Amino acid sequence: MLPLAQQLLDVADSSIIVPTCRNIAESVDLNPKEKEDVMVESASLSAQITSLATSLQHPDDEPDLYRSLAALWLELRFAWQRHNMVANYDTISTGTCAPIVLARASLASYFLLRLEALLTRQHLDKLGDTAVELLDSVRTDVENGNLSVAA
């Protein structure tokens, strides 16, 4: 089996990422600036993954790389959830949502799927449960007046 750093470099492979992200950008009605933004965001994320893999490529670094991979998955999971929440609320209130929101949610989903191949099912379940519990806890605190939104 390939070292985790190499597997992560494969996940960030621009020869795969760029065409897929271009397809995502072209699958919804985006203006040229928004299409470019999607491509820039995907290139940035790919570069961040590559940087992580090249910085922690020594075999002794693998536990820290795995932990960083899990943190990156959580970041993307929260971004995906935020984009989907915006899409859902916009759709409920207006009957539609901005195509850029759909593109960003799709982009997050795509990268999540690529990263998930490197995490164990047990860890993915635990990370997902932790993310949901954290957000539910904050929502409950706000609803009960135990936490206020900063002004």
DRENRO-889450 format. One record per residue: residue number from 1; chain; x, y, z of N, C-alpha, C in turn. Coordinates in steps of 0.2 Angstrom, whole numbers, plus 5000, padded with zeros to 4 digits. Layout:
N
{resi=NUM | chain=A | n.u=X | n.v=Y | n.w=Z | ca.u=X | ca.v=Y | ca.w=Z | c.u=X | c.v=Y | c.w=Z}
...
//
This chain:
151
{resi=1 | chain=A | n.u=5004 | n.v=4994 | n.w=5000 | ca.u=5000 | ca.v=5000 | ca.w=5000 | c.u=5004 | c.v=5006 | c.w=5000}
{resi=2 | chain=A | n.u=5002 | n.v=5011 | n.w=4996 | ca.u=5006 | ca.v=5018 | ca.w=4996 | c.u=5006 | c.v=5021 | c.w=5003}
{resi=3 | chain=A | n.u=5011 | n.v=5025 | n.w=5004 | ca.u=5011 | ca.v=5029 | ca.w=5010 | c.u=5005 | c.v=5034 | c.w=5010}
{resi=4 | chain=A | n.u=5003 | n.v=5036 | n.w=5015 | ca.u=4997 | ca.v=5041 | ca.w=5016 | c.u=4999 | c.v=5047 | c.w=5012}
{resi=5 | chain=A | n.u=5005 | n.v=5050 | n.w=5012 | ca.u=5006 | ca.v=5056 | ca.w=5009 | c.u=5006 | c.v=5055 | c.w=5001}
{resi=6 | chain=A | n.u=5008 | n.v=5050 | n.w=4999 | ca.u=5007 | ca.v=5049 | ca.w=4991 | c.u=4999 | c.v=5048 | c.w=4990}
{resi=7 | chain=A | n.u=4996 | n.v=5044 | n.w=4994 | ca.u=4989 | ca.v=5044 | ca.w=4992 | c.u=4985 | c.v=5051 | c.w=4992}
{resi=8 | chain=A | n.u=4987 | n.v=5055 | n.w=4997 | ca.u=4984 | ca.v=5062 | ca.w=4997 | c.u=4986 | c.v=5066 | c.w=4991}
{resi=9 | chain=A | n.u=4993 | n.v=5065 | n.w=4989 | ca.u=4995 | ca.v=5068 | ca.w=4983 | c.u=4990 | c.v=5066 | c.w=4977}
{resi=10 | chain=A | n.u=4989 | n.v=5059 | n.w=4977 | ca.u=4984 | ca.v=5057 | ca.w=4972 | c.u=4977 | c.v=5060 | c.w=4972}
{resi=11 | chain=A | n.u=4975 | n.v=5061 | n.w=4978 | ca.u=4968 | ca.v=5064 | ca.w=4979 | c.u=4968 | c.v=5071 | c.w=4976}
{resi=12 | chain=A | n.u=4974 | n.v=5075 | n.w=4977 | ca.u=4974 | ca.v=5082 | ca.w=4974 | c.u=4977 | c.v=5082 | c.w=4967}
{resi=13 | chain=A | n.u=4977 | n.v=5077 | n.w=4964 | ca.u=4980 | ca.v=5077 | ca.w=4957 | c.u=4976 | c.v=5081 | c.w=4952}
{resi=14 | chain=A | n.u=4979 | n.v=5087 | n.w=4950 | ca.u=4976 | ca.v=5092 | ca.w=4946 | c.u=4973 | c.v=5089 | c.w=4939}
{resi=15 | chain=A | n.u=4976 | n.v=5084 | n.w=4937 | ca.u=4974 | ca.v=5081 | ca.w=4930 | c.u=4967 | c.v=5078 | c.w=4931}
{resi=16 | chain=A | n.u=4965 | n.v=5076 | n.w=4937 | ca.u=4958 | ca.v=5074 | ca.w=4939 | c.u=4954 | c.v=5079 | c.w=4941}
{resi=17 | chain=A | n.u=4957 | n.v=5083 | n.w=4946 | ca.u=4953 | ca.v=5088 | ca.w=4949 | c.u=4950 | c.v=5094 | c.w=4944}
{resi=18 | chain=A | n.u=4955 | n.v=5096 | n.w=4940 | ca.u=4953 | ca.v=5102 | ca.w=4936 | c.u=4947 | c.v=5100 | c.w=4931}
{resi=19 | chain=A | n.u=4947 | n.v=5095 | n.w=4927 | ca.u=4941 | ca.v=5093 | ca.w=4923 | c.u=4935 | c.v=5092 | c.w=4927}
{resi=20 | chain=A | n.u=4935 | n.v=5089 | n.w=4932 | ca.u=4929 | ca.v=5087 | ca.w=4936 | c.u=4926 | c.v=5094 | c.w=4939}
{resi=21 | chain=A | n.u=4931 | n.v=5098 | n.w=4942 | ca.u=4928 | ca.v=5105 | ca.w=4944 | c.u=4926 | c.v=5109 | c.w=4939}
{resi=22 | chain=A | n.u=4929 | n.v=5109 | n.w=4933 | ca.u=4926 | ca.v=5112 | ca.w=4927 | c.u=4919 | c.v=5110 | c.w=4926}
{resi=23 | chain=A | n.u=4918 | n.v=5103 | n.w=4926 | ca.u=4911 | ca.v=5101 | ca.w=4924 | c.u=4906 | c.v=5103 | c.w=4930}
{resi=24 | chain=A | n.u=4908 | n.v=5103 | n.w=4936 | ca.u=4904 | ca.v=5106 | ca.w=4941 | c.u=4902 | c.v=5113 | c.w=4940}
{resi=25 | chain=A | n.u=4907 | n.v=5117 | n.w=4938 | ca.u=4906 | ca.v=5124 | ca.w=4937 | c.u=4901 | c.v=5125 | c.w=4930}
{resi=26 | chain=A | n.u=4902 | n.v=5121 | n.w=4926 | ca.u=4898 | ca.v=5121 | ca.w=4920 | c.u=4891 | c.v=5118 | c.w=4920}
{resi=27 | chain=A | n.u=4890 | n.v=5114 | n.w=4926 | ca.u=4884 | ca.v=5111 | ca.w=4926 | c.u=4878 | c.v=5115 | c.w=4929}
{resi=28 | chain=A | n.u=4880 | n.v=5121 | n.w=4931 | ca.u=4875 | ca.v=5126 | ca.w=4934 | c.u=4876 | c.v=5132 | c.w=4930}
{resi=29 | chain=A | n.u=4871 | n.v=5137 | n.w=4931 | ca.u=4871 | ca.v=5143 | ca.w=4927 | c.u=4875 | c.v=5148 | c.w=4930}
{resi=30 | chain=A | n.u=4881 | n.v=5148 | n.w=4929 | ca.u=4886 | ca.v=5153 | ca.w=4933 | c.u=4888 | c.v=5158 | c.w=4927}
{resi=31 | chain=A | n.u=4889 | n.v=5164 | n.w=4930 | ca.u=4892 | ca.v=5169 | ca.w=4925 | c.u=4900 | c.v=5168 | c.w=4925}
{resi=32 | chain=A | n.u=4903 | n.v=5171 | n.w=4920 | ca.u=4910 | ca.v=5169 | ca.w=4919 | c.u=4915 | c.v=5170 | c.w=4926}
{resi=33 | chain=A | n.u=4913 | n.v=5175 | n.w=4929 | ca.u=4917 | ca.v=5177 | ca.w=4936 | c.u=4916 | c.v=5171 | c.w=4941}
{resi=34 | chain=A | n.u=4909 | n.v=5169 | n.w=4941 | ca.u=4908 | ca.v=5164 | ca.w=4946 | c.u=4911 | c.v=5157 | c.w=4944}
{resi=35 | chain=A | n.u=4911 | n.v=5156 | n.w=4938 | ca.u=4915 | ca.v=5150 | ca.w=4935 | c.u=4922 | c.v=5150 | c.w=4937}
{resi=36 | chain=A | n.u=4925 | n.v=5156 | n.w=4936 | ca.u=4932 | ca.v=5157 | ca.w=4938 | c.u=4933 | c.v=5156 | c.w=4945}
{resi=37 | chain=A | n.u=4929 | n.v=5159 | n.w=4949 | ca.u=4929 | ca.v=5158 | ca.w=4956 | c.u=4929 | c.v=5151 | c.w=4959}
{resi=38 | chain=A | n.u=4925 | n.v=5147 | n.w=4955 | ca.u=4924 | ca.v=5140 | ca.w=4957 | c.u=4931 | c.v=5136 | c.w=4955}
{resi=39 | chain=A | n.u=4934 | n.v=5138 | n.w=4950 | ca.u=4940 | ca.v=5135 | ca.w=4948 | c.u=4946 | c.v=5137 | c.w=4952}
{resi=40 | chain=A | n.u=4946 | n.v=5143 | n.w=4954 | ca.u=4951 | ca.v=5146 | ca.w=4959 | c.u=4950 | c.v=5142 | c.w=4966}
{resi=41 | chain=A | n.u=4944 | n.v=5142 | n.w=4968 | ca.u=4943 | ca.v=5138 | ca.w=4974 | c.u=4945 | c.v=5131 | c.w=4974}
{resi=42 | chain=A | n.u=4944 | n.v=5128 | n.w=4969 | ca.u=4946 | ca.v=5121 | ca.w=4968 | c.u=4954 | c.v=5120 | c.w=4968}
{resi=43 | chain=A | n.u=4957 | n.v=5125 | n.w=4964 | ca.u=4964 | ca.v=5125 | ca.w=4963 | c.u=4967 | c.v=5126 | c.w=4970}
{resi=44 | chain=A | n.u=4964 | n.v=5131 | n.w=4974 | ca.u=4967 | ca.v=5132 | ca.w=4980 | c.u=4967 | c.v=5126 | c.w=4985}
{resi=45 | chain=A | n.u=4961 | n.v=5123 | n.w=4985 | ca.u=4960 | ca.v=5117 | ca.w=4989 | c.u=4965 | c.v=5112 | c.w=4987}
{resi=46 | chain=A | n.u=4966 | n.v=5111 | n.w=4981 | ca.u=4970 | ca.v=5106 | ca.w=4979 | c.u=4977 | c.v=5107 | c.w=4981}
{resi=47 | chain=A | n.u=4979 | n.v=5114 | n.w=4980 | ca.u=4986 | ca.v=5116 | ca.w=4983 | c.u=4987 | c.v=5115 | c.w=4990}
{resi=48 | chain=A | n.u=4982 | n.v=5116 | n.w=4994 | ca.u=4982 | ca.v=5115 | ca.w=5001 | c.u=4983 | c.v=5108 | c.w=5003}
{resi=49 | chain=A | n.u=4980 | n.v=5103 | n.w=4999 | ca.u=4980 | ca.v=5096 | ca.w=5001 | c.u=4987 | c.v=5094 | c.w=4999}
{resi=50 | chain=A | n.u=4990 | n.v=5096 | n.w=4993 | ca.u=4997 | ca.v=5095 | ca.w=4991 | c.u=5002 | c.v=5097 | c.w=4996}
{resi=51 | chain=A | n.u=5001 | n.v=5103 | n.w=4998 | ca.u=5005 | ca.v=5106 | ca.w=5003 | c.u=5006 | c.v=5102 | c.w=5009}
{resi=52 | chain=A | n.u=5000 | n.v=5100 | n.w=5012 | ca.u=4999 | ca.v=5095 | ca.w=5018 | c.u=5003 | c.v=5089 | c.w=5016}
{resi=53 | chain=A | n.u=5002 | n.v=5086 | n.w=5011 | ca.u=5005 | ca.v=5079 | ca.w=5009 | c.u=5013 | c.v=5080 | c.w=5008}
{resi=54 | chain=A | n.u=5015 | n.v=5085 | n.w=5005 | ca.u=5022 | ca.v=5086 | ca.w=5004 | c.u=5026 | c.v=5088 | c.w=5011}
{resi=55 | chain=A | n.u=5022 | n.v=5092 | n.w=5015 | ca.u=5025 | ca.v=5094 | ca.w=5021 | c.u=5026 | c.v=5088 | c.w=5026}
{resi=56 | chain=A | n.u=5022 | n.v=5084 | n.w=5026 | ca.u=5021 | ca.v=5078 | ca.w=5031 | c.u=5022 | c.v=5071 | c.w=5027}
{resi=57 | chain=A | n.u=5028 | n.v=5071 | n.w=5023 | ca.u=5028 | ca.v=5065 | ca.w=5019 | c.u=5033 | c.v=5060 | c.w=5022}
{resi=58 | chain=A | n.u=5037 | n.v=5061 | n.w=5028 | ca.u=5041 | ca.v=5056 | ca.w=5031 | c.u=5036 | c.v=5051 | c.w=5034}
{resi=59 | chain=A | n.u=5038 | n.v=5045 | n.w=5034 | ca.u=5034 | ca.v=5039 | ca.w=5038 | c.u=5033 | c.v=5041 | c.w=5045}
{resi=60 | chain=A | n.u=5037 | n.v=5044 | n.w=5048 | ca.u=5036 | ca.v=5046 | ca.w=5055 | c.u=5030 | c.v=5051 | c.w=5056}
{resi=61 | chain=A | n.u=5029 | n.v=5055 | n.w=5051 | ca.u=5024 | ca.v=5060 | ca.w=5051 | c.u=5017 | c.v=5058 | c.w=5049}
{resi=62 | chain=A | n.u=5016 | n.v=5051 | n.w=5048 | ca.u=5010 | ca.v=5049 | ca.w=5046 | c.u=5004 | c.v=5050 | c.w=5051}
{resi=63 | chain=A | n.u=5005 | n.v=5049 | n.w=5057 | ca.u=5000 | ca.v=5050 | ca.w=5062 | c.u=4997 | c.v=5057 | c.w=5062}
{resi=64 | chain=A | n.u=5002 | n.v=5062 | n.w=5061 | ca.u=5000 | ca.v=5069 | ca.w=5061 | c.u=4997 | c.v=5070 | c.w=5054}
{resi=65 | chain=A | n.u=4999 | n.v=5067 | n.w=5049 | ca.u=4996 | ca.v=5068 | ca.w=5042 | c.u=4989 | c.v=5066 | c.w=5043}
{resi=66 | chain=A | n.u=4988 | n.v=5060 | n.w=5046 | ca.u=4981 | ca.v=5057 | ca.w=5046 | c.u=4976 | c.v=5062 | c.w=5050}
{resi=67 | chain=A | n.u=4979 | n.v=5064 | n.w=5056 | ca.u=4975 | ca.v=5069 | ca.w=5060 | c.u=4974 | c.v=5075 | c.w=5056}
{resi=68 | chain=A | n.u=4978 | n.v=5078 | n.w=5052 | ca.u=4977 | ca.v=5084 | ca.w=5048 | c.u=4972 | c.v=5082 | c.w=5043}
{resi=69 | chain=A | n.u=4972 | n.v=5076 | n.w=5040 | ca.u=4967 | ca.v=5074 | ca.w=5035 | c.u=4960 | c.v=5074 | c.w=5038}
{resi=70 | chain=A | n.u=4960 | n.v=5072 | n.w=5044 | ca.u=4953 | ca.v=5072 | ca.w=5048 | c.u=4951 | c.v=5079 | c.w=5049}
{resi=71 | chain=A | n.u=4956 | n.v=5083 | n.w=5051 | ca.u=4954 | ca.v=5090 | ca.w=5052 | c.u=4951 | c.v=5094 | c.w=5045}
{resi=72 | chain=A | n.u=4955 | n.v=5092 | n.w=5040 | ca.u=4953 | ca.v=5095 | ca.w=5033 | c.u=4946 | c.v=5092 | c.w=5031}
{resi=73 | chain=A | n.u=4945 | n.v=5086 | n.w=5033 | ca.u=4938 | ca.v=5083 | ca.w=5031 | c.u=4933 | c.v=5087 | c.w=5035}
{resi=74 | chain=A | n.u=4934 | n.v=5088 | n.w=5041 | ca.u=4929 | ca.v=5092 | ca.w=5045 | c.u=4928 | c.v=5099 | c.w=5043}
{resi=75 | chain=A | n.u=4933 | n.v=5102 | n.w=5041 | ca.u=4933 | ca.v=5109 | ca.w=5038 | c.u=4928 | c.v=5109 | c.w=5032}
{resi=76 | chain=A | n.u=4929 | n.v=5104 | n.w=5027 | ca.u=4925 | ca.v=5103 | ca.w=5021 | c.u=4918 | c.v=5101 | c.w=5023}
{resi=77 | chain=A | n.u=4917 | n.v=5097 | n.w=5028 | ca.u=4911 | ca.v=5095 | ca.w=5030 | c.u=4906 | c.v=5100 | c.w=5033}
{resi=78 | chain=A | n.u=4910 | n.v=5105 | n.w=5036 | ca.u=4906 | ca.v=5111 | ca.w=5039 | c.u=4904 | c.v=5116 | c.w=5033}
{resi=79 | chain=A | n.u=4909 | n.v=5116 | n.w=5028 | ca.u=4908 | ca.v=5120 | ca.w=5022 | c.u=4902 | c.v=5118 | c.w=5018}
{resi=80 | chain=A | n.u=4902 | n.v=5111 | n.w=5017 | ca.u=4897 | ca.v=5108 | ca.w=5014 | c.u=4890 | c.v=5109 | c.w=5017}
{resi=81 | chain=A | n.u=4890 | n.v=5108 | n.w=5024 | ca.u=4884 | ca.v=5109 | ca.w=5028 | c.u=4881 | c.v=5116 | c.w=5027}
{resi=82 | chain=A | n.u=4886 | n.v=5121 | n.w=5027 | ca.u=4884 | ca.v=5128 | ca.w=5027 | c.u=4881 | c.v=5130 | c.w=5020}
{resi=83 | chain=A | n.u=4884 | n.v=5127 | n.w=5015 | ca.u=4882 | ca.v=5128 | ca.w=5008 | c.u=4875 | c.v=5125 | c.w=5007}
{resi=84 | chain=A | n.u=4874 | n.v=5119 | n.w=5010 | ca.u=4867 | ca.v=5116 | ca.w=5009 | c.u=4862 | c.v=5119 | c.w=5013}
{resi=85 | chain=A | n.u=4864 | n.v=5122 | n.w=5019 | ca.u=4859 | ca.v=5125 | ca.w=5023 | c.u=4857 | c.v=5132 | c.w=5019}
{resi=86 | chain=A | n.u=4861 | n.v=5135 | n.w=5016 | ca.u=4859 | ca.v=5141 | ca.w=5012 | c.u=4855 | c.v=5139 | c.w=5007}
{resi=87 | chain=A | n.u=4857 | n.v=5134 | n.w=5003 | ca.u=4853 | ca.v=5132 | ca.w=4997 | c.u=4846 | c.v=5130 | c.w=5000}
{resi=88 | chain=A | n.u=4845 | n.v=5126 | n.w=5005 | ca.u=4839 | ca.v=5124 | ca.w=5008 | c.u=4834 | c.v=5130 | c.w=5010}
{resi=89 | chain=A | n.u=4837 | n.v=5134 | n.w=5014 | ca.u=4833 | ca.v=5140 | ca.w=5016 | c.u=4831 | c.v=5145 | c.w=5010}
{resi=90 | chain=A | n.u=4836 | n.v=5146 | n.w=5006 | ca.u=4834 | ca.v=5150 | ca.w=5000 | c.u=4828 | c.v=5147 | c.w=4996}
{resi=91 | chain=A | n.u=4829 | n.v=5140 | n.w=4995 | ca.u=4824 | ca.v=5137 | ca.w=4991 | c.u=4817 | c.v=5137 | c.w=4994}
{resi=92 | chain=A | n.u=4817 | n.v=5136 | n.w=5001 | ca.u=4811 | ca.v=5136 | ca.w=5005 | c.u=4808 | c.v=5143 | c.w=5004}
{resi=93 | chain=A | n.u=4812 | n.v=5149 | n.w=5005 | ca.u=4809 | ca.v=5155 | ca.w=5005 | c.u=4808 | c.v=5159 | c.w=4999}
{resi=94 | chain=A | n.u=4812 | n.v=5157 | n.w=4994 | ca.u=4811 | ca.v=5160 | ca.w=4987 | c.u=4809 | c.v=5155 | c.w=4981}
{resi=95 | chain=A | n.u=4810 | n.v=5149 | n.w=4983 | ca.u=4808 | ca.v=5144 | ca.w=4977 | c.u=4815 | c.v=5142 | c.w=4973}
{resi=96 | chain=A | n.u=4820 | n.v=5145 | n.w=4975 | ca.u=4826 | ca.v=5144 | ca.w=4971 | c.u=4832 | c.v=5146 | c.w=4975}
{resi=97 | chain=A | n.u=4838 | n.v=5145 | n.w=4973 | ca.u=4844 | ca.v=5147 | ca.w=4976 | c.u=4849 | c.v=5149 | c.w=4971}
{resi=98 | chain=A | n.u=4854 | n.v=5153 | n.w=4973 | ca.u=4859 | ca.v=5155 | ca.w=4969 | c.u=4863 | c.v=5149 | c.w=4966}
{resi=99 | chain=A | n.u=4865 | n.v=5148 | n.w=4960 | ca.u=4868 | ca.v=5143 | ca.w=4957 | c.u=4875 | c.v=5142 | c.w=4960}
{resi=100 | chain=A | n.u=4879 | n.v=5148 | n.w=4962 | ca.u=4885 | ca.v=5147 | ca.w=4965 | c.u=4885 | c.v=5144 | c.w=4971}
{resi=101 | chain=A | n.u=4880 | n.v=5144 | n.w=4975 | ca.u=4879 | ca.v=5140 | ca.w=4981 | c.u=4879 | c.v=5133 | c.w=4979}
{resi=102 | chain=A | n.u=4875 | n.v=5131 | n.w=4974 | ca.u=4875 | ca.v=5124 | ca.w=4972 | c.u=4882 | c.v=5121 | c.w=4970}
{resi=103 | chain=A | n.u=4885 | n.v=5126 | n.w=4966 | ca.u=4892 | ca.v=5124 | ca.w=4964 | c.u=4897 | c.v=5123 | c.w=4970}
{resi=104 | chain=A | n.u=4897 | n.v=5127 | n.w=4974 | ca.u=4901 | ca.v=5127 | ca.w=4980 | c.u=4900 | c.v=5121 | c.w=4984}
{resi=105 | chain=A | n.u=4893 | n.v=5119 | n.w=4985 | ca.u=4891 | ca.v=5113 | ca.w=4989 | c.u=4894 | c.v=5107 | c.w=4985}
{resi=106 | chain=A | n.u=4893 | n.v=5107 | n.w=4979 | ca.u=4895 | ca.v=5101 | ca.w=4974 | c.u=4903 | c.v=5101 | c.w=4975}
{resi=107 | chain=A | n.u=4906 | n.v=5106 | n.w=4975 | ca.u=4914 | ca.v=5106 | ca.w=4975 | c.u=4916 | c.v=5103 | c.w=4982}
{resi=108 | chain=A | n.u=4913 | n.v=5105 | n.w=4987 | ca.u=4914 | ca.v=5102 | ca.w=4994 | c.u=4913 | c.v=5095 | c.w=4994}
{resi=109 | chain=A | n.u=4907 | n.v=5093 | n.w=4991 | ca.u=4905 | ca.v=5086 | ca.w=4991 | c.u=4911 | c.v=5082 | c.w=4987}
{resi=110 | chain=A | n.u=4913 | n.v=5084 | n.w=4982 | ca.u=4918 | ca.v=5081 | ca.w=4978 | c.u=4924 | c.v=5080 | c.w=4982}
{resi=111 | chain=A | n.u=4927 | n.v=5085 | n.w=4985 | ca.u=4933 | ca.v=5084 | ca.w=4989 | c.u=4932 | c.v=5080 | c.w=4995}
{resi=112 | chain=A | n.u=4926 | n.v=5080 | n.w=4998 | ca.u=4925 | ca.v=5076 | ca.w=5003 | c.u=4925 | c.v=5068 | c.w=5001}
{resi=113 | chain=A | n.u=4922 | n.v=5067 | n.w=4996 | ca.u=4922 | ca.v=5060 | ca.w=4993 | c.u=4929 | c.v=5058 | c.w=4992}
{resi=114 | chain=A | n.u=4933 | n.v=5062 | n.w=4989 | ca.u=4940 | ca.v=5060 | ca.w=4988 | c.u=4944 | c.v=5059 | c.w=4994}
{resi=115 | chain=A | n.u=4943 | n.v=5063 | n.w=4999 | ca.u=4947 | ca.v=5062 | ca.w=5005 | c.u=4944 | c.v=5056 | c.w=5009}
{resi=116 | chain=A | n.u=4938 | n.v=5055 | n.w=5009 | ca.u=4935 | ca.v=5049 | ca.w=5013 | c.u=4938 | c.v=5043 | c.w=5011}
{resi=117 | chain=A | n.u=4940 | n.v=5042 | n.w=5005 | ca.u=4944 | ca.v=5036 | ca.w=5003 | c.u=4950 | c.v=5034 | c.w=5008}
{resi=118 | chain=A | n.u=4952 | n.v=5039 | n.w=5011 | ca.u=4959 | ca.v=5039 | ca.w=5015 | c.u=4957 | c.v=5038 | c.w=5022}
{resi=119 | chain=A | n.u=4951 | n.v=5039 | n.w=5024 | ca.u=4949 | ca.v=5039 | ca.w=5032 | c.u=4945 | c.v=5032 | c.w=5033}
{resi=120 | chain=A | n.u=4946 | n.v=5029 | n.w=5039 | ca.u=4943 | ca.v=5023 | ca.w=5040 | c.u=4935 | c.v=5025 | c.w=5041}
{resi=121 | chain=A | n.u=4931 | n.v=5020 | n.w=5040 | ca.u=4924 | ca.v=5021 | ca.w=5041 | c.u=4922 | c.v=5023 | c.w=5048}
{resi=122 | chain=A | n.u=4926 | n.v=5020 | n.w=5053 | ca.u=4925 | ca.v=5021 | ca.w=5060 | c.u=4926 | c.v=5029 | c.w=5062}
{resi=123 | chain=A | n.u=4932 | n.v=5031 | n.w=5059 | ca.u=4934 | ca.v=5038 | ca.w=5060 | c.u=4929 | c.v=5043 | c.w=5056}
{resi=124 | chain=A | n.u=4927 | n.v=5041 | n.w=5050 | ca.u=4922 | ca.v=5045 | ca.w=5047 | c.u=4915 | c.v=5046 | c.w=5051}
{resi=125 | chain=A | n.u=4913 | n.v=5040 | n.w=5053 | ca.u=4907 | ca.v=5040 | ca.w=5057 | c.u=4908 | c.v=5044 | c.w=5064}
{resi=126 | chain=A | n.u=4914 | n.v=5044 | n.w=5067 | ca.u=4915 | ca.v=5048 | ca.w=5073 | c.u=4915 | c.v=5055 | c.w=5071}
{resi=127 | chain=A | n.u=4919 | n.v=5057 | n.w=5066 | ca.u=4920 | ca.v=5064 | ca.w=5064 | c.u=4913 | c.v=5067 | c.w=5062}
{resi=128 | chain=A | n.u=4909 | n.v=5063 | n.w=5059 | ca.u=4902 | ca.v=5065 | ca.w=5057 | c.u=4898 | c.v=5066 | c.w=5063}
{resi=129 | chain=A | n.u=4898 | n.v=5062 | n.w=5067 | ca.u=4894 | ca.v=5062 | ca.w=5073 | c.u=4896 | c.v=5068 | c.w=5077}
{resi=130 | chain=A | n.u=4902 | n.v=5069 | n.w=5078 | ca.u=4905 | ca.v=5075 | ca.w=5082 | c.u=4903 | c.v=5081 | c.w=5079}
{resi=131 | chain=A | n.u=4903 | n.v=5082 | n.w=5072 | ca.u=4901 | ca.v=5088 | ca.w=5069 | c.u=4894 | c.v=5090 | c.w=5070}
{resi=132 | chain=A | n.u=4890 | n.v=5085 | n.w=5070 | ca.u=4883 | ca.v=5086 | ca.w=5071 | c.u=4881 | c.v=5087 | c.w=5078}
{resi=133 | chain=A | n.u=4884 | n.v=5084 | n.w=5083 | ca.u=4883 | ca.v=5085 | ca.w=5090 | c.u=4886 | c.v=5092 | c.w=5092}
{resi=134 | chain=A | n.u=4891 | n.v=5094 | n.w=5089 | ca.u=4894 | ca.v=5101 | ca.w=5090 | c.u=4889 | c.v=5106 | c.w=5088}
{resi=135 | chain=A | n.u=4886 | n.v=5106 | n.w=5082 | ca.u=4882 | ca.v=5111 | ca.w=5079 | c.u=4875 | c.v=5110 | c.w=5083}
{resi=136 | chain=A | n.u=4873 | n.v=5105 | n.w=5084 | ca.u=4866 | ca.v=5104 | ca.w=5088 | c.u=4867 | c.v=5107 | c.w=5095}
{resi=137 | chain=A | n.u=4873 | n.v=5106 | n.w=5098 | ca.u=4874 | ca.v=5109 | ca.w=5105 | c.u=4873 | c.v=5117 | c.w=5104}
{resi=138 | chain=A | n.u=4877 | n.v=5120 | n.w=5099 | ca.u=4877 | ca.v=5127 | ca.w=5098 | c.u=4870 | c.v=5129 | c.w=5097}
{resi=139 | chain=A | n.u=4866 | n.v=5126 | n.w=5092 | ca.u=4859 | ca.v=5128 | ca.w=5091 | c.u=4855 | c.v=5128 | c.w=5097}
{resi=140 | chain=A | n.u=4855 | n.v=5122 | n.w=5101 | ca.u=4851 | ca.v=5122 | ca.w=5107 | c.u=4853 | c.v=5127 | c.w=5112}
{resi=141 | chain=A | n.u=4859 | n.v=5129 | n.w=5113 | ca.u=4861 | ca.v=5134 | ca.w=5117 | c.u=4858 | c.v=5141 | c.w=5115}
{resi=142 | chain=A | n.u=4858 | n.v=5142 | n.w=5108 | ca.u=4855 | ca.v=5148 | ca.w=5106 | c.u=4848 | c.v=5148 | c.w=5107}
{resi=143 | chain=A | n.u=4845 | n.v=5143 | n.w=5106 | ca.u=4837 | ca.v=5143 | ca.w=5106 | c.u=4835 | c.v=5143 | c.w=5114}
{resi=144 | chain=A | n.u=4840 | n.v=5141 | n.w=5118 | ca.u=4838 | ca.v=5141 | ca.w=5126 | c.u=4840 | c.v=5148 | c.w=5129}
{resi=145 | chain=A | n.u=4843 | n.v=5152 | n.w=5125 | ca.u=4846 | ca.v=5158 | ca.w=5127 | c.u=4852 | c.v=5158 | c.w=5131}
{resi=146 | chain=A | n.u=4856 | n.v=5152 | n.w=5131 | ca.u=4862 | ca.v=5151 | ca.w=5134 | c.u=4868 | c.v=5154 | c.w=5131}
{resi=147 | chain=A | n.u=4867 | n.v=5156 | n.w=5124 | ca.u=4872 | ca.v=5159 | ca.w=5120 | c.u=4869 | c.v=5164 | c.w=5116}
{resi=148 | chain=A | n.u=4872 | n.v=5169 | n.w=5116 | ca.u=4869 | ca.v=5175 | ca.w=5111 | c.u=4873 | c.v=5176 | c.w=5105}
{resi=149 | chain=A | n.u=4870 | n.v=5178 | n.w=5100 | ca.u=4874 | ca.v=5180 | ca.w=5094 | c.u=4878 | c.v=5186 | c.w=5095}
{resi=150 | chain=A | n.u=4884 | n.v=5187 | n.w=5094 | ca.u=4888 | ca.v=5193 | ca.w=5095 | c.u=4886 | c.v=5198 | c.w=5091}
{resi=151 | chain=A | n.u=4885 | n.v=5204 | n.w=5094 | ca.u=4883 | ca.v=5210 | ca.w=5090 | c.u=4889 | c.v=5214 | c.w=5087}
//
